[in-house]
């Protein structure tokens, strides 16, 4: 069984693609996730660092050394080396922004019921959803149709009266992991719909054998409540130093 630190490493490799040097690069499928300069994954049993492709090679070695040599802090506490890494990056690449949030593993047998009708990517109902583009900001008709066609991977949708009120889609699909992307209509939040579609999505991915991940930001308490409803196992915390445009 993988340790929390190993799972955190797999989640990072799921969230961001890597180049031939093992550096983080932007992803295109299914969401554009800009690569940060540095991601520190901190669990109760260790910490790791992943470096963005834009960071100069010499600085990348220095950042890795700073993380490896730092004492271990509790996952939710800013790592001991984060201020030093922030200073190094500012001097080399300009302004950086610190962000963080928890990562979770979704069990393959996750289950949660809501009052909505749950539709799946494999049940032949995609056509009934073509004109039900969610209110999610910046989700175009083209992206919605690609999603329904399975281009990004499996999905699960909650509907009430034919209206899409929550969705869990495959935000990232990699060899060893898949990341859940969850959205709920603001008028229907707090009613368990996000938990229901996340559990349904997990059931679709379970046969693949991949580790199934759910992550959010430190400030997104509603998303963290979804994790609590599903009793997801927290594997650690991801601390990111990014250029202002990538946060």
C-alpha positions in Angstrom: 0.0 0.0 0.0 1.3 3.4 -0.9 2.2 5.9 1.8 0.7 9.3 2.0 3.9 10.9 0.7 3.9 8.5 -2.2 0.3 9.3 -3.0 1.0 13.0 -2.8 3.8 12.5 -5.3 1.4 10.6 -7.6 -1.1 13.4 -7.3 1.4 16.0 -8.2 2.4 14.0 -11.3 -1.3 13.7 -12.1 -2.0 17.4 -11.8 0.9 18.5 -13.9 2.6 16.9 -16.9 6.4 16.8 -16.9 9.1 17.4 -19.6 12.1 15.2 -20.3 13.9 16.8 -17.2 11.0 15.9 -14.9 10.0 19.5 -14.7 6.4 20.6 -14.3 4.8 21.9 -17.5 1.3 23.3 -18.4 -1.4 20.7 -19.0 -4.1 20.9 -21.6 -6.4 18.0 -21.0 -8.9 18.6 -19.4 -8.2 21.9 -17.9 -5.4 24.3 -18.4 -3.4 24.1 -15.2 -0.4 26.5 -15.5 2.8 25.0 -14.0 3.9 26.7 -10.8 7.6 27.4 -10.2 7.6 25.2 -7.1 5.2 22.7 -5.6 6.0 21.3 -2.1 4.0 18.3 -1.1 4.0 17.8 2.7 2.5 14.8 4.4 2.9 13.5 7.9 5.7 11.1 6.7 7.8 13.4 4.6 8.0 16.2 2.0 8.8 16.4 -1.7 9.4 19.2 -4.2 8.6 19.5 -7.9 10.1 22.3 -10.0 8.5 24.2 -12.8 10.0 24.1 -16.3 10.7 27.9 -16.3 13.1 27.8 -13.3 16.8 28.0 -14.2 18.6 24.7 -13.8 21.0 26.0 -11.1 18.1 27.4 -9.1 16.2 24.2 -9.4 19.0 22.3 -7.7 19.1 24.9 -5.0 15.4 24.7 -4.4 15.5 20.9 -4.2 18.3 21.1 -1.7 16.4 23.7 0.4 13.4 21.4 0.6 15.3 18.2 1.2 17.4 19.8 4.0 14.5 21.4 5.9 12.9 20.0 9.0 9.4 18.5 8.5 6.5 20.7 9.6 2.8 19.6 10.0 1.2 19.6 6.5 -1.1 22.5 7.3 1.8 24.7 8.6 3.9 26.7 6.1 7.0 24.5 5.5 10.2 25.7 7.2 11.9 26.3 3.8 9.1 28.1 2.0 10.2 31.6 2.9 13.8 30.9 1.7 12.5 29.3 -1.6 10.2 32.3 -2.1 13.2 34.7 -1.7 15.3 32.7 -4.2 12.5 32.7 -6.8 11.8 36.4 -6.4 15.4 37.2 -7.1 15.6 34.9 -10.1 12.2 35.1 -11.9 10.3 38.0 -10.3 7.2 38.2 -8.2 5.7 35.0 -6.9 2.5 34.2 -5.1 2.1 31.6 -2.3 -1.0 29.3 -2.4 -1.8 26.1 -0.7 -4.5 23.5 -0.1 -5.2 19.9 0.9 -5.1 16.8 -1.2 -7.3 13.7 -0.7 -7.7 10.2 -2.0 -11.2 9.1 -3.1 -12.0 5.5 -2.2 -13.2 3.4 -5.0 -16.3 2.5 -3.0 -17.2 6.1 -2.2 -21.0 6.6 -2.0 -23.3 9.5 -1.3 -27.0 10.1 -2.2 -28.7 13.4 -3.1 -32.1 14.3 -4.3 -30.8 14.9 -7.8 -30.9 12.5 -10.8 -27.3 11.4 -11.4 -26.3 10.8 -15.0 -23.0 9.1 -16.1 -20.8 9.4 -19.1 -21.5 5.7 -20.0 -25.3 5.7 -19.7 -26.1 7.2 -23.1 -27.6 10.4 -21.8 -25.1 12.9 -23.1 -27.4 14.2 -25.9 -30.0 15.3 -23.3 -27.4 17.6 -21.8 -26.1 19.4 -24.9 -28.0 22.6 -24.2 -27.5 22.5 -20.5 -24.1 24.3 -20.3 -23.4 24.9 -16.6 -23.0 28.4 -15.2 -19.3 27.6 -14.4 -17.2 30.6 -15.4 -15.3 30.4 -18.7 -16.8 27.0 -19.7 -17.5 27.4 -23.4 -20.0 25.5 -25.5 -17.1 23.8 -27.2 -15.5 22.6 -24.0 -18.9 21.4 -22.7 -19.5 19.3 -25.9 -16.0 17.9 -25.7 -16.6 16.9 -22.1 -19.9 15.2 -23.0 -18.2 13.4 -25.8 -15.8 11.9 -23.4 -12.7 13.7 -24.7 -11.5 14.5 -21.2 -12.5 11.3 -19.6 -15.5 10.0 -17.5 -17.9 12.4 -15.9 -21.0 12.4 -13.7 -23.7 15.0 -13.7 -26.5 15.8 -11.2 -29.7 17.2 -12.6 -33.0 18.5 -11.1 -35.9 19.1 -13.5 -33.5 18.5 -16.4 -31.2 21.3 -15.3 -27.5 20.5 -14.6 -26.8 21.6 -11.0 -23.6 19.7 -10.3 -20.8 17.9 -12.2 -17.7 15.9 -11.4 -15.4 15.5 -14.5 -11.9 14.2 -15.1 -9.8 17.3 -14.5 -6.6 15.3 -15.2 -6.0 11.8 -16.3 -2.5 10.3 -16.0 -1.0 6.9 -16.0 -1.2 6.4 -12.3 -3.9 8.9 -11.2 -7.0 10.8 -12.0 -8.1 14.2 -10.5 -11.7 15.1 -9.9 -12.9 18.5 -11.0 -16.1 19.5 -9.2 -18.6 22.3 -9.8 -22.0 23.0 -8.2 -24.5 25.6 -9.2 -24.4 28.3 -6.4 -28.2 28.0 -5.9 -27.8 24.3 -5.0 -24.7 24.2 -2.9 -24.6 22.6 0.6 -27.1 19.9 -0.4 -24.8 17.0 -1.0 -24.9 17.1 -4.8 -21.2 17.6 -5.3 -20.5 14.7 -3.0 -22.9 12.5 -5.0 -21.4 13.3 -8.4 -17.9 12.8 -7.0 -18.8 9.4 -5.7 -20.4 8.5 -9.0 -17.3 9.7 -10.9 -15.1 7.6 -8.7 -17.2 4.5 -9.5 -16.5 5.1 -13.2 -12.8 5.4 -12.8 -12.4 2.6 -10.2 -11.9 -0.2 -12.8 -8.9 1.6 -14.2 -6.8 0.9 -11.1 -5.7 4.5 -10.9 -5.5 6.4 -7.7 -8.4 8.9 -7.5 -7.6 12.3 -6.1 -9.6 15.4 -5.0 -7.8 18.6 -4.1 -8.8 22.2 -3.2 -7.5 25.4 -1.9 -7.0 26.3 1.8 -9.7 29.0 1.5 -12.4 26.9 -0.2 -14.3 25.7 2.8 -17.3 24.5 0.8 -15.0 22.2 -1.3 -13.5 20.9 1.9 -17.0 20.1 3.2 -17.5 17.9 0.1 -14.4 16.0 1.2 -15.8 15.7 4.7 -19.1 14.4 3.5 -17.4 11.6 1.6 -15.0 11.0 4.5 -12.0 11.3 2.1 -8.6 10.4 3.4 -6.3 13.5 3.5 -2.8 12.7 2.2 -1.2 16.0 2.8 -0.9 19.6 1.7 0.4 21.1 -1.4 2.3 24.5 -1.1 2.8 26.3 -4.4 5.0 29.3 -5.4 3.7 30.6 -8.7 4.0 33.5 -11.0 1.0 35.9 -10.5 -0.7 34.9 -13.7 -0.8 31.2 -12.8 -2.7 31.4 -9.5 
